[in-house]
Amino acid sequence: MATVYKAEQRPTIQVVVRLRKADYHETALQMTLIRLEQGSPEQAVLAAEKRHQELTESNRRYQGLSP
């Protein structure tokens, strides 16, 4: 049985899917959603971009690609 969402929930669901694909931890995910609900999409996007950059740098260090 498929889950049905309201049209206004779609953007939030898309954000959740993308953040989970970026290995966001539950706490970071919740904070991002709170910022979105508070009408701070810019802060939410910045937080997501920062987390992505942190993961990329961590991955490079792990692979020995960066000092």
Biopython code that builds the backbone (N, CA, C, O; Angstrom):
import numpy as np
from Bio.PDB.StructureBuilder import StructureBuilder

atoms = [
    (1, "MET", "N", (0.839, -1.183, 0.000)),
    (1, "MET", "CA", (0.000, 0.000, 0.000)),
    (1, "MET", "C", (0.884, 1.246, 0.000)),
    (1, "MET", "O", (1.792, 1.364, 0.822)),
    (2, "ALA", "N", (0.627, 2.149, -0.895)),
    (2, "ALA", "CA", (1.417, 3.362, -1.023)),
    (2, "ALA", "C", (0.989, 4.406, 0.003)),
    (2, "ALA", "O", (-0.187, 4.517, 0.349)),
    (3, "THR", "N", (1.966, 5.161, 0.476)),
    (3, "THR", "CA", (1.680, 6.262, 1.386)),
    (3, "THR", "C", (1.360, 7.491, 0.557)),
    (3, "THR", "O", (2.044, 7.783, -0.424)),
    (4, "VAL", "N", (0.325, 8.204, 0.950)),
    (4, "VAL", "CA", (-0.083, 9.401, 0.232)),
    (4, "VAL", "C", (0.262, 10.623, 1.086)),
    (4, "VAL", "O", (-0.067, 10.687, 2.271)),
    (5, "TYR", "N", (0.922, 11.574, 0.463)),
    (5, "TYR", "CA", (1.308, 12.801, 1.153)),
    (5, "TYR", "C", (0.560, 13.974, 0.549)),
    (5, "TYR", "O", (0.164, 13.948, -0.616)),
    (6, "LYS", "N", (0.376, 14.991, 1.355)),
    (6, "LYS", "CA", (-0.226, 16.230, 0.868)),
    (6, "LYS", "C", (0.789, 16.960, 0.001)),
    (6, "LYS", "O", (1.997, 16.814, 0.188)),
    (7, "ALA", "N", (0.298, 17.739, -0.941)),
    (7, "ALA", "CA", (1.177, 18.460, -1.866)),
    (7, "ALA", "C", (2.148, 19.371, -1.123)),
    (7, "ALA", "O", (3.299, 19.505, -1.540)),
    (8, "GLU", "N", (1.715, 19.998, -0.038)),
    (8, "GLU", "CA", (2.590, 20.915, 0.696)),
    (8, "GLU", "C", (3.686, 20.174, 1.469)),
    (8, "GLU", "O", (4.637, 20.804, 1.931)),
    (9, "GLN", "N", (3.572, 18.861, 1.617)),
    (9, "GLN", "CA", (4.603, 18.073, 2.295)),
    (9, "GLN", "C", (5.727, 17.658, 1.348)),
    (9, "GLN", "O", (6.798, 17.253, 1.800)),
    (10, "ARG", "N", (5.497, 17.752, 0.066)),
    (10, "ARG", "CA", (6.467, 17.267, -0.915)),
    (10, "ARG", "C", (7.842, 17.931, -0.794)),
    (10, "ARG", "O", (8.844, 17.216, -0.793)),
    (11, "PRO", "N", (7.940, 19.254, -0.691)),
    (11, "PRO", "CA", (9.280, 19.851, -0.566)),
    (11, "PRO", "C", (10.038, 19.349, 0.668)),
    (11, "PRO", "O", (11.242, 19.102, 0.602)),
    (12, "THR", "N", (9.339, 19.204, 1.776)),
    (12, "THR", "CA", (9.984, 18.718, 2.992)),
    (12, "THR", "C", (10.468, 17.288, 2.811)),
    (12, "THR", "O", (11.566, 16.939, 3.243)),
    (13, "ILE", "N", (9.656, 16.469, 2.178)),
    (13, "ILE", "CA", (10.033, 15.076, 1.937)),
    (13, "ILE", "C", (11.253, 15.016, 1.030)),
    (13, "ILE", "O", (12.141, 14.190, 1.239)),
    (14, "GLN", "N", (11.303, 15.880, 0.029)),
    (14, "GLN", "CA", (12.450, 15.907, -0.869)),
    (14, "GLN", "C", (13.724, 16.297, -0.114)),
    (14, "GLN", "O", (14.793, 15.741, -0.365)),
    (15, "VAL", "N", (13.607, 17.244, 0.800)),
    (15, "VAL", "CA", (14.759, 17.647, 1.610)),
    (15, "VAL", "C", (15.228, 16.477, 2.464)),
    (15, "VAL", "O", (16.425, 16.202, 2.539)),
    (16, "VAL", "N", (14.297, 15.794, 3.103)),
    (16, "VAL", "CA", (14.647, 14.651, 3.950)),
    (16, "VAL", "C", (15.369, 13.584, 3.135)),
    (16, "VAL", "O", (16.382, 13.043, 3.578)),
    (17, "VAL", "N", (14.860, 13.283, 1.964)),
    (17, "VAL", "CA", (15.488, 12.263, 1.117)),
    (17, "VAL", "C", (16.911, 12.666, 0.760)),
    (17, "VAL", "O", (17.825, 11.846, 0.846)),
    (18, "ARG", "N", (17.109, 13.898, 0.366)),
    (18, "ARG", "CA", (18.456, 14.351, -0.012)),
    (18, "ARG", "C", (19.415, 14.344, 1.166)),
    (18, "ARG", "O", (20.575, 13.957, 1.026)),
    (19, "LEU", "N", (18.931, 14.773, 2.331)),
    (19, "LEU", "CA", (19.802, 14.796, 3.501)),
    (19, "LEU", "C", (20.163, 13.383, 3.945)),
    (19, "LEU", "O", (21.293, 13.131, 4.364)),
    (20, "ARG", "N", (19.224, 12.480, 3.857)),
    (20, "ARG", "CA", (19.531, 11.085, 4.214)),
    (20, "ARG", "C", (20.549, 10.487, 3.243)),
    (20, "ARG", "O", (21.421, 9.721, 3.652)),
    (21, "LYS", "N", (20.441, 10.831, 1.970)),
    (21, "LYS", "CA", (21.422, 10.353, 0.997)),
    (21, "LYS", "C", (22.807, 10.926, 1.289)),
    (21, "LYS", "O", (23.820, 10.316, 0.948)),
    (22, "ALA", "N", (22.848, 12.100, 1.922)),
    (22, "ALA", "CA", (24.118, 12.738, 2.280)),
    (22, "ALA", "C", (24.595, 12.287, 3.659)),
    (22, "ALA", "O", (25.499, 12.894, 4.232)),
    (23, "ASP", "N", (23.991, 11.229, 4.191)),
    (23, "ASP", "CA", (24.375, 10.653, 5.484)),
    (23, "ASP", "C", (24.202, 11.622, 6.656)),
    (23, "ASP", "O", (24.988, 11.615, 7.603)),
    (24, "TYR", "N", (23.179, 12.441, 6.576)),
    (24, "TYR", "CA", (22.871, 13.322, 7.698)),
    (24, "TYR", "C", (22.473, 12.484, 8.893)),
    (24, "TYR", "O", (21.701, 11.534, 8.762)),
    (25, "HIS", "N", (22.997, 12.831, 10.059)),
    (25, "HIS", "CA", (22.585, 12.172, 11.294)),
    (25, "HIS", "C", (21.211, 12.709, 11.684)),
    (25, "HIS", "O", (20.818, 13.797, 11.263)),
    (26, "GLU", "N", (20.499, 11.951, 12.477)),
    (26, "GLU", "CA", (19.123, 12.300, 12.855)),
    (26, "GLU", "C", (19.028, 13.698, 13.469)),
    (26, "GLU", "O", (18.115, 14.457, 13.145)),
    (27, "THR", "N", (19.967, 14.039, 14.351)),
    (27, "THR", "CA", (19.929, 15.350, 15.008)),
    (27, "THR", "C", (20.096, 16.476, 13.995)),
    (27, "THR", "O", (19.360, 17.462, 14.032)),
    (28, "ALA", "N", (21.053, 16.331, 13.099)),
    (28, "ALA", "CA", (21.277, 17.356, 12.075)),
    (28, "ALA", "C", (20.070, 17.474, 11.157)),
    (28, "ALA", "O", (19.695, 18.573, 10.749)),
    (29, "LEU", "N", (19.472, 16.348, 10.839)),
    (29, "LEU", "CA", (18.276, 16.346, 10.001)),
    (29, "LEU", "C", (17.139, 17.103, 10.688)),
    (29, "LEU", "O", (16.461, 17.920, 10.065)),
    (30, "GLN", "N", (16.941, 16.826, 11.964)),
    (30, "GLN", "CA", (15.880, 17.501, 12.713)),
    (30, "GLN", "C", (16.121, 19.004, 12.795)),
    (30, "GLN", "O", (15.186, 19.792, 12.652)),
    (31, "MET", "N", (17.363, 19.401, 13.025)),
    (31, "MET", "CA", (17.672, 20.837, 13.107)),
    (31, "MET", "C", (17.407, 21.521, 11.771)),
    (31, "MET", "O", (16.897, 22.641, 11.737)),
    (32, "THR", "N", (17.743, 20.866, 10.691)),
    (32, "THR", "CA", (17.494, 21.434, 9.362)),
    (32, "THR", "C", (16.000, 21.598, 9.124)),
    (32, "THR", "O", (15.562, 22.628, 8.610)),
    (33, "LEU", "N", (15.218, 20.594, 9.493)),
    (33, "LEU", "CA", (13.766, 20.679, 9.313)),
    (33, "LEU", "C", (13.160, 21.770, 10.191)),
    (33, "LEU", "O", (12.220, 22.448, 9.776)),
    (34, "ILE", "N", (13.684, 21.942, 11.387)),
    (34, "ILE", "CA", (13.198, 23.015, 12.266)),
    (34, "ILE", "C", (13.466, 24.366, 11.623)),
    (34, "ILE", "O", (12.606, 25.246, 11.639)),
    (35, "ARG", "N", (14.655, 24.533, 11.059)),
    (35, "ARG", "CA", (14.986, 25.803, 10.390)),
    (35, "ARG", "C", (14.046, 26.057, 9.210)),
    (35, "ARG", "O", (13.618, 27.188, 8.979)),
    (36, "LEU", "N", (13.734, 25.009, 8.478)),
    (36, "LEU", "CA", (12.801, 25.160, 7.360)),
    (36, "LEU", "C", (11.420, 25.565, 7.858)),
    (36, "LEU", "O", (10.778, 26.440, 7.276)),
    (37, "GLU", "N", (10.962, 24.930, 8.933)),
    (37, "GLU", "CA", (9.643, 25.251, 9.483)),
    (37, "GLU", "C", (9.591, 26.675, 10.024)),
    (37, "GLU", "O", (8.541, 27.315, 9.988)),
    (38, "GLN", "N", (10.709, 27.168, 10.521)),
    (38, "GLN", "CA", (10.769, 28.521, 11.065)),
    (38, "GLN", "C", (10.894, 29.573, 9.971)),
    (38, "GLN", "O", (10.981, 30.770, 10.246)),
    (39, "GLY", "N", (10.900, 29.114, 8.749)),
    (39, "GLY", "CA", (10.992, 30.064, 7.645)),
    (39, "GLY", "C", (12.408, 30.505, 7.374)),
    (39, "GLY", "O", (12.629, 31.618, 6.897)),
    (40, "SER", "N", (13.370, 29.657, 7.667)),
    (40, "SER", "CA", (14.774, 29.979, 7.452)),
    (40, "SER", "C", (15.388, 29.050, 6.407)),
    (40, "SER", "O", (16.371, 28.367, 6.696)),
    (41, "PRO", "N", (14.833, 29.014, 5.213)),
    (41, "PRO", "CA", (15.376, 28.084, 4.217)),
    (41, "PRO", "C", (16.834, 28.370, 3.870)),
    (41, "PRO", "O", (17.587, 27.447, 3.559)),
    (42, "GLU", "N", (17.239, 29.639, 3.921)),
    (42, "GLU", "CA", (18.630, 29.966, 3.617)),
    (42, "GLU", "C", (19.564, 29.302, 4.612)),
    (42, "GLU", "O", (20.597, 28.750, 4.231)),
    (43, "GLN", "N", (19.200, 29.353, 5.901)),
    (43, "GLN", "CA", (20.026, 28.722, 6.924)),
    (43, "GLN", "C", (20.027, 27.210, 6.754)),
    (43, "GLN", "O", (21.055, 26.563, 6.954)),
    (44, "ALA", "N", (18.907, 26.655, 6.393)),
    (44, "ALA", "CA", (18.819, 25.215, 6.189)),
    (44, "ALA", "C", (19.708, 24.784, 5.028)),
    (44, "ALA", "O", (20.404, 23.772, 5.118)),
    (45, "VAL", "N", (19.686, 25.544, 3.945)),
    (45, "VAL", "CA", (20.524, 25.228, 2.788)),
    (45, "VAL", "C", (21.996, 25.367, 3.157)),
    (45, "VAL", "O", (22.808, 24.520, 2.785)),
    (46, "LEU", "N", (22.348, 26.420, 3.881)),
    (46, "LEU", "CA", (23.739, 26.601, 4.300)),
    (46, "LEU", "C", (24.200, 25.453, 5.189)),
    (46, "LEU", "O", (25.323, 24.969, 5.045)),
    (47, "ALA", "N", (23.349, 25.017, 6.098)),
    (47, "ALA", "CA", (23.690, 23.905, 6.978)),
    (47, "ALA", "C", (23.897, 22.630, 6.163)),
    (47, "ALA", "O", (24.822, 21.864, 6.433)),
    (48, "ALA", "N", (23.054, 22.403, 5.185)),
    (48, "ALA", "CA", (23.190, 21.214, 4.344)),
    (48, "ALA", "C", (24.472, 21.282, 3.516)),
    (48, "ALA", "O", (25.176, 20.281, 3.380)),
    (49, "GLU", "N", (24.771, 22.438, 2.972)),
    (49, "GLU", "CA", (25.993, 22.591, 2.187)),
    (49, "GLU", "C", (27.229, 22.402, 3.057)),
    (49, "GLU", "O", (28.204, 21.786, 2.628)),
    (50, "LYS", "N", (27.190, 22.928, 4.273)),
    (50, "LYS", "CA", (28.316, 22.771, 5.197)),
    (50, "LYS", "C", (28.528, 21.299, 5.519)),
    (50, "LYS", "O", (29.662, 20.820, 5.521)),
    (51, "ARG", "N", (27.454, 20.586, 5.790)),
    (51, "ARG", "CA", (27.563, 19.164, 6.112)),
    (51, "ARG", "C", (28.113, 18.388, 4.915)),
    (51, "ARG", "O", (28.942, 17.493, 5.084)),
    (52, "HIS", "N", (27.665, 18.719, 3.732)),
    (52, "HIS", "CA", (28.166, 18.054, 2.533)),
    (52, "HIS", "C", (29.664, 18.290, 2.382)),
    (52, "HIS", "O", (30.414, 17.366, 2.068)),
    (53, "GLN", "N", (30.097, 19.519, 2.604)),
    (53, "GLN", "CA", (31.515, 19.847, 2.502)),
    (53, "GLN", "C", (32.321, 19.075, 3.554)),
    (53, "GLN", "O", (33.399, 18.561, 3.256)),
    (54, "GLU", "N", (31.798, 18.995, 4.782)),
    (54, "GLU", "CA", (32.484, 18.251, 5.839)),
    (54, "GLU", "C", (32.637, 16.778, 5.451)),
    (54, "GLU", "O", (33.703, 16.189, 5.635)),
    (55, "LEU", "N", (31.577, 16.197, 4.920)),
    (55, "LEU", "CA", (31.638, 14.790, 4.523)),
    (55, "LEU", "C", (32.620, 14.573, 3.378)),
    (55, "LEU", "O", (33.349, 13.582, 3.355)),
    (56, "THR", "N", (32.634, 15.503, 2.433)),
    (56, "THR", "CA", (33.555, 15.400, 1.303)),
    (56, "THR", "C", (35.000, 15.478, 1.779)),
    (56, "THR", "O", (35.838, 14.687, 1.347)),
    (57, "GLU", "N", (35.296, 16.423, 2.664)),
    (57, "GLU", "CA", (36.650, 16.566, 3.186)),
    (57, "GLU", "C", (37.059, 15.339, 4.004)),
    (57, "GLU", "O", (38.189, 14.862, 3.897)),
    (58, "SER", "N", (36.143, 14.841, 4.808)),
    (58, "SER", "CA", (36.418, 13.654, 5.614)),
    (58, "SER", "C", (36.712, 12.459, 4.722)),
    (58, "SER", "O", (37.633, 11.687, 4.990)),
    (59, "ASN", "N", (35.934, 12.311, 3.669)),
    (59, "ASN", "CA", (36.133, 11.209, 2.734)),
    (59, "ASN", "C", (37.483, 11.323, 2.035)),
    (59, "ASN", "O", (38.170, 10.319, 1.844)),
    (60, "ARG", "N", (37.865, 12.527, 1.655)),
    (60, "ARG", "CA", (39.165, 12.726, 0.997)),
    (60, "ARG", "C", (40.313, 12.392, 1.946)),
    (60, "ARG", "O", (41.286, 11.749, 1.550)),
    (61, "ARG", "N", (40.195, 12.831, 3.199)),
    (61, "ARG", "CA", (41.235, 12.516, 4.174)),
    (61, "ARG", "C", (41.339, 11.007, 4.375)),
    (61, "ARG", "O", (42.434, 10.449, 4.451)),
    (62, "TYR", "N", (40.193, 10.366, 4.457)),
    (62, "TYR", "CA", (40.164, 8.918, 4.666)),
    (62, "TYR", "C", (40.828, 8.193, 3.502)),
    (62, "TYR", "O", (41.510, 7.188, 3.700)),
    (63, "GLN", "N", (40.631, 8.696, 2.307)),
    (63, "GLN", "CA", (41.197, 8.062, 1.118)),
    (63, "GLN", "C", (42.643, 8.514, 0.874)),
    (63, "GLN", "O", (43.296, 8.038, -0.055)),
    (64, "GLY", "N", (43.136, 9.425, 1.706)),
    (64, "GLY", "CA", (44.513, 9.890, 1.551)),
    (64, "GLY", "C", (44.704, 10.899, 0.432)),
    (64, "GLY", "O", (45.814, 11.074, -0.070)),
    (65, "LEU", "N", (43.624, 11.563, 0.043)),
    (65, "LEU", "CA", (43.707, 12.519, -1.066)),
    (65, "LEU", "C", (44.004, 13.940, -0.617)),
    (65, "LEU", "O", (44.314, 14.806, -1.435)),
    (66, "SER", "N", (43.909, 14.174, 0.674)),
    (66, "SER", "CA", (44.095, 15.520, 1.205)),
    (66, "SER", "C", (44.957, 15.429, 2.457)),
    (66, "SER", "O", (44.875, 14.439, 3.184)),
    (67, "PRO", "N", (45.779, 16.436, 2.726)),
    (67, "PRO", "CA", (46.655, 16.387, 3.909)),
    (67, "PRO", "C", (45.878, 16.374, 5.202)),
    (67, "PRO", "O", (46.472, 16.334, 6.279)),
]
sb = StructureBuilder()
sb.init_structure("model")
sb.init_model(0)
sb.init_chain("A")
sb.init_seg("    ")
for serial, (resi, resn, name, xyz) in enumerate(atoms, 1):
    if name == "N":
        sb.init_residue(resn, " ", resi, " ")
    sb.init_atom(name, np.array(xyz, "f"), 0.0, 1.0, " ", f" {name:<3s}", serial, name[0])
structure = sb.get_structure()
